[in-house]
Every structure is written in structure tokens, then in C-alpha cells.
Amino acid sequence: MAGYSSAAEMGEVIARWLGLIPRDEIISEGCVGYDVSVEFEIEDLDSFFYMHFQDSSFSGGMGKCPGEAVVELCLSSEVFDGMFSGELDATTAAMSGDLAFAGDVSAAMGLQSLQDDLNRLYLAARGGS
């Protein structure tokens, strides 16, 4: 697992990732019927970004979620990278105290079916490493 040395470095990868997600047919098909927004707080870099899956569509961006997020996640850049590179399971991170969350986590758990594809796109945005 790798962390990021700056918010700018991570922001570049996240921006690429958020740009790939809405163009991915598998993600679009996989989020039919969902209305879930997730806000990520990357605590070691003091940065935020959000994702919103709503019935086959996706939006996301840097900064706090416009409106109220269904679930909020607080984690380090290293834990985030581990979760979306497939090296770390979110349940393990939460149980070890490396991932804090608030809100309707059961709604966000429905997105678990998209995890492999989100990981695939994250790795592509990160440069395939």
C-alpha cells in the first residue's frame, strides 16, 4: 500500500479516477436503482472528495459533498489506496480503527458489488501500479 505525499498528488489521481467512473458501462449497469452519496475525508492530507451513484449515473468531485452525504468515510491516504488497489479490505480497516464512518453504512454496503470495478478504474487512474 502506498500513501500520497501531498493532497495535490492524490487529487490528480482522484480527478482521473472520477473521470473514468461515469464512462464505465459496468459501473453504470451496476448502480441501477442506487441513490448513494459517499464523502471521503483523507485525514492525513486534509482533503475531501465525494462520489454519488444515482440510478445508472455517477457524479463526483473534489471537496465536500454538495448536500448531505449518505455515508462519510474518514481514513488516511494509505488506507484509501489499500482499499481501492485491492490490498486492504474495508471491513478489516474498520475493525482495526483505520477507517471511521458515519451515516447509513448499509446503503453504502450495496456498492460492494462495484468494488472490483472501482478498484480496476482506480488502478488505471493511478497508472496501473
C-alpha positions in Angstrom: 0.0 0.0 0.0 1.2 3.4 -0.8 0.1 6.7 0.6 0.4 10.1 -1.1 2.9 12.7 -0.2 0.5 15.6 -0.9 -3.1 16.5 -1.4 -2.2 17.7 -4.9 -0.6 14.4 -5.9 -3.6 12.4 -4.6 -6.0 15.0 -6.1 -4.6 14.3 -9.6 -5.2 10.6 -9.3 -8.7 11.1 -7.8 -9.7 13.5 -10.6 -8.6 11.0 -13.2 -10.5 8.2 -11.3 -13.6 10.3 -11.0 -13.4 11.0 -14.7 -13.2 7.3 -15.6 -16.1 6.1 -13.5 -19.1 7.7 -15.4 -17.7 6.4 -18.7 -17.6 2.8 -17.5 -20.5 0.7 -18.7 -20.1 -1.9 -16.0 -20.4 0.7 -13.2 -23.4 2.3 -14.9 -25.2 -1.0 -15.1 -24.1 -2.0 -11.6 -25.6 1.1 -9.9 -29.1 0.8 -11.4 -31.5 1.6 -8.5 -29.0 3.1 -6.2 -29.1 6.6 -4.7 -26.0 6.7 -2.6 -23.5 9.5 -1.9 -20.2 8.9 -0.2 -17.9 11.6 1.2 -14.3 10.7 1.8 -12.2 12.7 4.2 -8.5 11.9 3.7 -7.3 12.9 7.1 -3.5 12.9 6.6 -3.8 15.3 3.6 -6.7 17.4 5.0 -8.7 16.8 1.8 -12.2 15.7 0.8 -13.9 14.3 -2.3 -17.2 12.7 -3.0 -19.0 10.2 -5.2 -22.7 10.0 -5.9 -24.3 6.9 -7.6 -27.8 7.5 -8.7 -29.7 5.1 -10.9 -27.2 4.4 -13.6 -25.5 7.7 -13.3 -22.4 8.9 -11.4 -21.2 12.3 -10.3 -18.2 13.1 -8.1 -15.7 15.8 -7.4 -13.1 17.2 -5.1 -14.2 18.9 -1.9 -17.1 18.2 0.3 -20.3 16.6 -1.0 -22.9 19.1 -2.1 -25.8 18.4 0.1 -25.8 15.7 2.7 -23.8 12.5 2.1 -25.5 9.2 2.8 -22.2 8.0 4.3 -19.0 9.7 5.4 -15.7 7.9 5.5 -12.6 9.2 7.3 -9.3 7.5 6.5 -5.6 8.0 5.7 -4.4 8.2 2.1 -2.5 4.9 2.7 -5.7 3.1 3.8 -7.6 4.6 0.9 -5.0 3.4 -1.5 -5.0 0.0 0.0 -8.8 -0.3 -0.2 -9.0 0.7 -3.8 -5.9 -1.1 -5.0 -7.4 -4.3 -3.6 -4.7 -4.8 -0.9 -6.9 -4.0 2.1 -10.5 -5.0 2.9 -12.7 -2.2 4.1 -14.1 -4.4 6.9 -10.6 -5.1 8.2 -9.7 -1.4 8.0 -12.9 -0.5 10.0 -12.3 -3.2 12.6 -8.7 -2.1 13.1 -9.7 1.5 13.6 -8.1 2.7 10.3 -11.4 3.6 8.8 -14.1 5.6 10.6 -17.6 6.0 9.1 -20.8 7.8 9.8 -24.2 7.7 8.2 -26.2 4.9 6.6 -23.4 2.4 6.1 -25.9 -0.3 5.0 -26.8 1.8 1.9 -23.2 2.1 1.0 -22.6 -1.6 1.5 -24.8 -2.1 -1.6 -22.0 -0.6 -3.5 -19.7 -3.5 -2.6 -20.9 -5.2 -5.8 -19.0 -2.4 -7.7 -15.8 -2.7 -5.6 -13.8 -4.8 -8.1 -14.6 -2.4 -10.9 -13.9 0.7 -8.8 -10.6 -0.9 -8.0 -9.9 -1.6 -11.7 -10.6 2.1 -12.6 -8.6 3.4 -9.6 -5.5 1.4 -10.6 -5.9 2.7 -14.1 -6.1 6.3 -12.8 -3.1 5.7 -10.5 -1.1 4.5 -13.5 -1.6 0.7 -13.3 0.8 0.2 -10.5 
